[in-house]
């Protein structure tokens, strides 16, 4: 991928606006993927449960 194509993709990504449900799903996916690297016992269900029980920071909620 050249710089021009990458720049186009970045511009397209800037225009994406997620609703709260999509943002939460994206956050959970990110958390799961990163914690699974460190702890193979982590499950998606664990991440979803914690996500429901721990409120999102007012700084993260945009």
N, C-alpha and C positions, 0 to 999 in steps of 0.2 A: 504494500500500500504506500503510495507516495504522499508527500506533504499536502498536496492539493486535495486529494480524496479525504485525507484525515481532517483537514480543515472544514470540508463540506459536512462531514459527519458530526463534527463538534458543533457547527452552526445548527444543524437539524436537532441535535440533542438539547441545545439551549431553548428550543421552542416547545419542548415536551413539558406539559404540566400535568402532574398526577393528582388524583383526588386522595383523600385521607386513606381510603382502603388500599389503593395501589401503593401509596407511600409506605404503609405499614407492611404490606406484602414484600416490597422491595427491601425494607429494613430487615425483616425477618430472614429473608434469603441471604442477605449480606452477613448478618450475625451468624446464621447457621454455617455458612461456608467457611467463615474465618475461625469459628470456634471448633469446628469439626477437624480442622488441620491440627489443632493442639490437643484435642480430646476426642478420640474416636467413639466415646460413649454418648456423646451429645446427639440428640434426635431432633427432628423438626418439631415434634410434639412438645418437647421441652422448651424450645425457643418460643413457640406460639403461646404456651402457658405463661411463660415469664413476660412475654409481650403484653398479654392481657392484664397481668397482675401489677406490672410496673408502668406507671404513666410515662408518656413521652415527655421529654424536657420541653419547656416552652420555647427554648432556643432551636430545637430540632423540628418543631411543628411549624411548618411554613405553608 
